[in-house]
Amino acid sequence: LWTPDGTRLFIGLETSDIQVVDTAALGVDDTGVGAVVDTWRGHSGTPMSMAIDSAGARLATGADDGTVRIWDLVTGRELMVLGAGAGSIDGLAFLSGDQLLVAADSDRPLRLYDVSPEGRGEVLAVRTGEQIFGIDFSPDGTKLISLTFGGEFNPAGITIWDIATSSPQLTVDGLDWFSFDGVSFTNNGERFVVQDWDEGLEAMDAAGEGWGPVQLRDATTGGVLMSFAETEGQNRQTPGFSADGSVLAIGSTGSFDDVGKVEVTSTASVHDAATGELLHRLNHGDWAVSAVAPSPSGDRLATATCERGIVTIWDVTSETILWSTEEPNCYAGNAYSPDGSYVAAAGLFSAPTVWDTTTGEKRFDVVAHNGGAYSIEISA
């Protein structure tokens, strides 16, 4: 997770540590270890989620030890420890005003905490239900969206909650749980992206999953605003919006023939987020796209793969590769820095790597620890 000004990067490792990286010192030596300026310890499990409050004063981290910890962003001092439950904390978000924090627990609860100085972490509301895969606040801080599913190979559901009343405003069922590791509103909070579940679709895998098209839905009614037909029959769509919200990129890990046989034809498609128009299709070859991240301006796209650990920067307009590199890693997420000068990829086999987006030069690779990272996110 980057700080809003892009000067520091926080990395959660499988060793339970949180490393603080000074981005100005990237590439201090051949190993890049000089960029690690601090290591915060407290969790007893892998940090799975992070969030920075809007004031840039506190960092919240959630781990698979079932706890949420609040840190002073400047000193690294641990301010609060919140016992969330038995499951992994897979999502965190501060509510506008920074007094409330929502934690998504894989053991099914959705918990709302008072993290003000007076609140001392008291739980204000608990929403139990199905297993939660991701959460996000609307930009105005009035709504919360959660992605849940009730069991393996069962359709997922989206719930949008009213923060003031702690009650559900909208529930949409029948979605593909396998597609996203999280969920988010568009930058105006009026829409969200999901993948439809189509049990009648012939394009299924051996387990009987049916991947319908990726859809853009209305956050008030749940109605389908756009449906991206070219994504039907492809699994693990990984959407990403540009910072200005004008461009939506979708990655795919493959497609299927008429009898359900897998044919790997991985692509990254770039769409006009307002109209859904397909602007560009980037052919990624034989390796499945596991993560996509548009640049802040939307004119470039970073893609990453798990197989072979390939990270590629594309010129979207010309649909050409600017540079590509391969690392011994399985990348599960990637992100641009706020100014677009760096791209980071999170790998399952080792901690993230950071590259210069213009030259492709590797600026930083954490070699001091053996832990992997599962996600990368840029703060707004």
C-alpha positions as CSV (number, residue, x, y, z in Angstrom):
1,L,0.0,0.0,0.0
2,W,1.4,3.4,-1.0
3,T,1.0,6.6,1.1
4,P,-1.0,9.3,-0.7
5,D,2.1,11.2,-1.6
6,G,3.8,8.2,-3.0
7,T,6.9,8.5,-0.7
8,R,6.5,5.3,1.2
9,L,5.3,1.8,0.4
10,F,4.0,-0.6,3.1
11,I,4.5,-4.4,2.4
12,G,3.0,-7.2,4.4
13,L,5.1,-10.4,4.4
14,E,4.4,-14.0,5.2
15,T,6.8,-13.6,8.1
16,S,4.1,-11.5,9.8
17,D,6.2,-8.3,9.4
18,I,5.3,-5.1,7.8
19,Q,8.1,-3.4,5.9
20,V,8.3,0.3,5.3
21,V,9.9,1.3,2.1
22,D,11.3,4.7,1.3
23,T,10.5,5.1,-2.4
24,A,13.1,7.9,-2.8
25,A,15.8,5.5,-1.8
26,L,14.7,2.7,-4.3
27,G,17.8,1.1,-5.7
28,V,20.2,2.4,-3.2
29,D,22.4,-0.7,-3.8
30,D,22.3,-3.7,-6.1
31,T,19.8,-5.5,-3.8
32,G,17.6,-2.6,-3.0
33,V,17.6,-3.5,0.7
34,G,18.7,0.0,1.5
35,A,15.1,1.2,0.7
36,V,13.7,-0.7,3.7
37,V,13.7,2.0,6.4
38,D,11.7,0.2,9.1
39,T,10.0,-3.1,10.0
40,W,6.9,-3.2,12.1
41,R,6.1,-6.3,14.1
42,G,3.0,-7.3,16.0
43,H,0.9,-9.7,13.9
44,S,1.4,-13.4,14.4
45,G,0.1,-14.1,10.9
46,T,0.5,-12.8,7.3
47,P,-0.9,-9.3,6.8
48,M,-3.7,-9.7,4.2
49,S,-5.2,-6.2,4.0
50,M,-4.2,-2.5,4.7
51,A,-5.8,0.9,4.7
52,I,-4.6,4.4,5.4
53,D,-6.9,7.0,6.9
54,S,-7.7,10.2,4.9
55,A,-5.5,12.3,7.2
56,G,-2.4,10.2,6.4
57,A,-1.9,9.7,10.2
58,R,-2.7,6.0,10.7
59,L,-2.3,2.7,9.0
60,A,-4.7,-0.2,9.7
61,T,-3.5,-3.7,8.9
62,G,-5.5,-7.0,9.0
63,A,-3.9,-10.4,9.1
64,D,-4.8,-14.1,9.0
65,D,-4.2,-14.2,12.8
66,G,-7.7,-12.7,13.1
67,T,-6.6,-9.3,14.4
68,V,-6.7,-5.7,13.2
69,R,-3.9,-3.4,14.3
70,I,-3.8,0.4,14.1
71,W,-0.3,2.0,13.7
72,D,1.0,5.6,13.9
73,L,2.0,6.2,10.3
74,V,5.0,8.4,11.2
75,T,6.5,6.6,14.2
76,G,5.3,3.1,13.7
77,R,3.9,2.9,17.2
78,E,1.0,0.4,17.6
79,L,-2.0,2.4,18.7
80,M,-4.8,-0.3,18.9
81,V,-5.2,-4.1,18.6
82,L,-8.7,-5.2,17.6
83,G,-9.6,-8.9,18.1
84,A,-11.7,-9.4,14.9
85,G,-12.3,-13.1,15.1
86,A,-11.0,-16.5,14.0
87,G,-10.8,-15.9,10.3
88,S,-8.4,-14.0,8.1
89,I,-9.0,-10.2,7.8
90,D,-9.2,-9.9,4.0
91,G,-10.5,-6.3,3.7
92,L,-10.2,-3.0,5.6
93,A,-11.6,0.5,4.9
94,F,-11.8,3.7,6.9
95,L,-15.1,5.6,6.7
96,S,-15.0,9.2,5.7
97,G,-13.9,11.2,8.8
98,D,-11.5,8.4,9.9
99,Q,-13.5,7.6,13.1
100,L,-14.9,4.3,11.9
101,L,-13.2,1.2,10.4
102,V,-14.8,-1.7,8.6
103,A,-13.1,-5.2,8.7
104,A,-14.1,-8.1,6.5
105,D,-13.4,-11.4,8.2
106,S,-13.2,-14.7,6.1
107,D,-14.9,-16.4,9.1
108,R,-18.0,-14.6,7.9
109,P,-18.5,-11.5,10.2
110,L,-18.4,-8.0,8.8
111,R,-17.4,-5.7,11.7
112,L,-17.6,-2.0,12.2
113,Y,-15.2,-0.4,14.8
114,D,-15.0,2.9,16.5
115,V,-11.3,3.8,16.1
116,S,-11.6,7.4,17.4
117,P,-9.5,8.2,20.5
118,E,-12.6,7.9,22.7
119,G,-13.9,4.8,21.1
120,R,-10.9,2.6,21.9
121,G,-11.8,0.2,19.2
122,E,-15.2,-0.8,20.5
123,V,-17.3,-2.8,18.0
124,L,-20.3,-0.6,17.0
125,A,-21.9,-3.1,14.6
126,V,-21.4,-6.7,13.5
127,R,-22.9,-8.1,10.4
128,T,-22.8,-11.9,10.2
129,G,-23.6,-13.8,7.1
130,E,-21.8,-15.4,4.3
131,Q,-18.0,-15.5,3.7
132,I,-16.8,-12.0,2.7
133,F,-14.3,-11.6,-0.1
134,G,-14.0,-7.8,-0.3
135,I,-15.4,-4.5,0.8
136,D,-15.3,-0.9,-0.2
137,F,-16.8,2.5,0.9
138,S,-18.5,4.8,-1.6
139,P,-16.5,8.0,-2.2
140,D,-19.0,10.0,-0.1
141,G,-18.7,7.6,2.8
142,T,-22.4,6.9,3.0
143,K,-22.4,3.3,1.6
144,L,-20.4,0.1,2.0
145,I,-20.4,-2.7,-0.6
146,S,-19.4,-6.3,0.3
147,L,-18.9,-9.4,-1.9
148,T,-19.9,-12.7,-0.3
149,F,-20.5,-16.3,-1.1
150,G,-22.1,-19.1,0.8
151,G,-20.0,-22.1,-0.3
152,E,-17.7,-23.6,-2.9
153,F,-19.2,-23.5,-6.4
154,N,-22.3,-21.6,-5.2
155,P,-23.1,-18.2,-6.7
156,A,-21.9,-15.1,-4.9
157,G,-23.8,-12.0,-3.8
158,I,-23.3,-8.3,-3.5
159,T,-24.7,-6.3,-0.6
160,I,-24.7,-2.5,-0.4
161,W,-25.1,-1.2,3.2
162,D,-26.3,2.2,4.5
163,I,-23.7,3.3,7.0
164,A,-26.0,5.6,9.0
165,T,-28.6,2.9,9.7
166,S,-26.3,-0.2,9.4
167,S,-29.0,-1.8,7.2
168,P,-28.7,-3.3,3.7
169,Q,-29.9,-1.0,0.8
170,L,-29.4,-3.5,-2.0
171,T,-28.7,-7.2,-2.4
172,V,-27.8,-8.8,-5.8
173,D,-27.4,-12.6,-5.9
174,G,-26.3,-15.0,-8.7
175,L,-22.8,-13.6,-9.3
176,D,-19.5,-15.4,-9.9
177,W,-17.6,-15.7,-6.6
178,F,-14.5,-17.0,-8.3
179,S,-13.8,-13.9,-10.3
180,F,-12.7,-11.3,-7.9
181,D,-10.7,-11.2,-4.7
182,G,-12.4,-7.9,-3.8
183,V,-15.0,-5.4,-4.9
184,S,-15.1,-1.7,-5.4
185,F,-17.3,1.2,-6.4
186,T,-16.6,3.3,-9.4
187,N,-15.0,6.6,-8.6
188,N,-18.4,8.4,-8.4
189,G,-19.9,5.6,-6.3
190,E,-22.8,5.2,-8.7
191,R,-21.8,1.8,-10.2
192,F,-19.9,-1.4,-9.4
193,V,-18.3,-4.2,-11.6
194,V,-19.1,-7.9,-11.2
195,Q,-19.1,-11.1,-13.2
196,D,-22.4,-12.8,-13.8
197,W,-22.9,-16.5,-13.0
198,D,-24.5,-18.4,-15.8
199,E,-25.4,-22.0,-14.8
200,G,-26.7,-22.7,-18.3
201,L,-23.5,-21.5,-20.0
202,E,-21.8,-24.3,-22.0
203,A,-18.5,-22.7,-21.3
204,M,-17.8,-24.4,-17.9
205,D,-14.8,-26.0,-16.3
206,A,-14.7,-29.5,-14.9
207,A,-16.3,-28.4,-11.6
208,G,-19.3,-27.1,-13.5
209,E,-18.7,-23.4,-13.0
210,G,-20.3,-21.1,-15.6
211,W,-18.7,-17.8,-16.3
212,G,-21.1,-15.2,-17.6
213,P,-20.0,-11.8,-18.9
214,V,-18.4,-9.1,-16.8
215,Q,-21.1,-6.5,-16.0
216,L,-21.2,-2.9,-14.8
217,R,-24.2,-2.5,-12.5
218,D,-26.2,0.4,-11.0
219,A,-25.4,0.8,-7.3
220,T,-28.9,1.9,-6.5
221,T,-31.0,-0.6,-8.4
222,G,-28.5,-3.4,-9.1
223,G,-29.6,-3.3,-12.7
224,V,-27.2,-4.1,-15.5
225,L,-25.9,-1.0,-17.2
226,M,-23.4,-2.6,-19.5
227,S,-22.4,-6.2,-20.3
228,F,-19.0,-7.0,-21.8
229,A,-20.0,-9.8,-24.1
230,E,-16.4,-10.6,-25.1
231,T,-15.6,-11.7,-21.5
232,E,-18.3,-14.4,-21.4
233,G,-16.8,-17.9,-20.9
234,Q,-13.6,-16.5,-19.4
235,N,-12.7,-17.0,-15.8
236,R,-11.0,-14.8,-13.2
237,Q,-11.7,-11.4,-14.7
238,T,-9.5,-8.9,-12.9
239,P,-10.9,-5.3,-13.4
240,G,-9.0,-2.1,-12.8
241,F,-10.1,1.5,-13.2
242,S,-7.8,4.4,-14.1
243,A,-7.4,7.1,-11.4
244,D,-9.7,9.4,-13.3
245,G,-12.3,6.7,-13.8
246,S,-12.4,7.1,-17.5
247,V,-10.9,3.7,-18.4
248,L,-11.8,0.2,-17.3
249,A,-9.3,-2.7,-18.0
250,I,-10.3,-6.3,-17.7
251,G,-7.8,-9.2,-17.7
252,S,-8.7,-12.9,-18.4
253,T,-7.0,-16.2,-17.8
254,G,-8.5,-18.1,-20.7
255,S,-11.5,-19.1,-22.7
256,F,-13.3,-22.3,-23.7
257,D,-14.4,-24.0,-26.9
258,D,-17.9,-25.4,-27.5
259,V,-17.4,-28.6,-25.5
260,G,-15.8,-26.9,-22.6
261,K,-12.2,-27.6,-23.5
262,V,-9.8,-25.0,-22.2
263,E,-8.1,-22.9,-24.8
264,V,-5.7,-20.4,-23.3
265,T,-6.1,-17.1,-25.2
266,S,-5.3,-14.6,-22.6
267,T,-6.1,-10.9,-23.2
268,A,-6.4,-7.6,-21.5
269,S,-9.3,-5.5,-22.8
270,V,-9.5,-1.7,-22.3
271,H,-13.0,-0.1,-22.3
272,D,-14.4,3.3,-22.1
273,A,-15.8,3.3,-18.6
274,A,-18.7,5.6,-19.5
275,T,-20.0,3.7,-22.5
276,G,-18.5,0.3,-22.2
277,E,-17.0,0.6,-25.7
278,L,-14.1,-1.7,-26.3
279,L,-11.2,0.6,-27.1
280,H,-8.3,-1.8,-27.3
281,R,-7.6,-5.5,-26.9
282,L,-4.0,-6.5,-25.8
283,N,-3.0,-10.1,-26.7
284,H,-1.1,-11.5,-23.8
285,G,-0.2,-14.8,-25.5
286,D,-0.3,-18.2,-23.8
287,W,0.0,-16.9,-20.2
288,A,-3.0,-16.1,-18.1
289,V,-3.4,-12.5,-17.0
290,S,-3.7,-12.5,-13.2
291,A,-3.7,-8.7,-12.6
292,V,-4.2,-5.5,-14.5
293,A,-3.6,-1.8,-13.5
294,P,-4.2,1.2,-15.7
295,S,-1.8,4.1,-15.3
296,P,-3.3,7.2,-13.6
297,S,-4.0,8.8,-17.0
298,G,-5.2,5.5,-18.6
299,D,-2.8,5.7,-21.5
300,R,-0.7,2.8,-20.3
301,L,-1.6,-0.6,-18.8
302,A,0.4,-2.9,-16.5
303,T,-0.4,-6.6,-16.7
304,A,1.0,-9.4,-14.6
305,T,0.8,-13.2,-14.8
306,C,1.2,-16.0,-12.2
307,E,2.7,-18.5,-14.6
308,R,6.2,-17.5,-15.3
309,G,5.9,-14.2,-13.4
310,I,5.7,-11.9,-16.4
311,V,5.1,-8.1,-15.8
312,T,4.4,-6.0,-18.9
313,I,3.8,-2.3,-19.6
314,W,1.7,-1.6,-22.6
315,D,1.1,1.5,-24.7
316,V,-2.7,1.3,-24.8
317,T,-3.3,3.4,-27.9
318,S,-0.8,1.6,-30.1
319,E,-1.5,-1.8,-28.4
320,T,2.3,-2.4,-28.2
321,I,4.6,-3.6,-25.5
322,L,6.8,-0.9,-24.1
323,W,8.7,-3.3,-21.9
324,S,8.3,-6.7,-20.3
325,T,10.2,-8.6,-17.7
326,E,10.1,-12.1,-16.2
327,E,10.7,-13.0,-12.5
328,P,10.6,-16.3,-10.6
329,N,7.3,-15.4,-9.0
330,C,3.5,-15.9,-9.2
331,Y,2.0,-12.4,-9.4
332,A,-1.4,-11.9,-7.8
333,G,-1.7,-8.1,-7.9
334,N,-0.1,-5.0,-9.3
335,A,-0.5,-1.2,-8.9
336,Y,0.8,2.1,-10.2
337,S,2.2,4.7,-7.9
338,P,0.1,7.9,-7.7
339,D,2.4,9.8,-10.1
340,G,2.7,6.9,-12.5
341,S,6.5,6.7,-12.2
342,Y,6.6,3.2,-10.5
343,V,4.7,0.0,-10.9
344,A,4.7,-2.7,-8.1
345,A,3.7,-6.3,-8.4
346,A,2.8,-8.6,-5.5
347,G,4.0,-12.2,-5.8
348,L,3.1,-15.3,-3.8
349,F,6.6,-16.7,-3.8
350,S,8.5,-13.6,-2.6
351,A,7.7,-10.0,-1.6
352,P,6.8,-7.3,-4.2
353,T,9.1,-5.9,-6.8
354,V,9.0,-2.3,-8.0
355,W,10.0,-1.1,-11.5
356,D,10.5,2.3,-13.1
357,T,7.6,2.5,-15.6
358,T,9.6,4.4,-18.2
359,T,12.8,2.4,-18.4
360,G,11.7,-1.0,-17.0
361,E,14.6,-0.9,-14.6
362,K,14.0,-2.9,-11.4
363,R,14.2,-0.4,-8.6
364,F,13.5,-2.5,-5.6
365,D,13.2,-6.2,-4.8
366,V,12.8,-7.3,-1.1
367,V,15.4,-10.0,-0.5
368,A,15.8,-9.5,3.2
369,H,12.8,-11.7,3.9
370,N,11.4,-14.9,2.3
371,G,7.7,-14.0,2.7
372,G,5.3,-13.5,-0.2
373,A,2.8,-10.7,-0.7
374,Y,-0.8,-11.3,-1.9
375,S,-2.0,-7.9,-3.0
376,I,-0.8,-4.4,-3.8
377,E,-3.0,-1.3,-3.5
378,I,-2.5,2.5,-4.1
379,S,-4.2,4.8,-1.7
380,A,-6.5,7.5,-3.2
